[in-house]
Amino acid sequence: MGADGWMDWQHESYGNMEKFSSFMHNKFVLFTSDTTSKARELTGDGHDTLMRLSSHKDGYMVAHVSVPMVGYIWEFVGVAPPECDDPSHGECMYTPWSAEECPAAHAFDANLTAISAQISNGVVHKLMPANGTMWVSTHIATSSLDREF
């Protein structure tokens, strides 16, 4: 199959991003201070997105915007908009990770306030564009950490 075939196969498993695929665990995670604007930018450019919500250990909600590019998932995370403080609120455009989507694997416990301050400082000093992003992690899917190969 080769690397190109494998990337194509993973990308096909994502479909139109309406359903979660376990291959979506293979992802690059980037912080953005405005996930809703990033989602609009991506969909405006014709990309399908998967929009999910998780709880941060400090009590606020985290928004996740996932988009397939080059066979991988690029996931943009940030503090969820205020209307998502109560996930059952009808105005929130994100839905919580379901049990089948392995929510623990998507938990994002980094200090989003500190990351946001770093980005804001970069924008003020013209080191990065408004609504810039910052790489925060890379995830690789595995069935078990204890499995011997």
Disulfide bonds with the S-S distance in Angstrom:
Cys84-Cys92 2.04
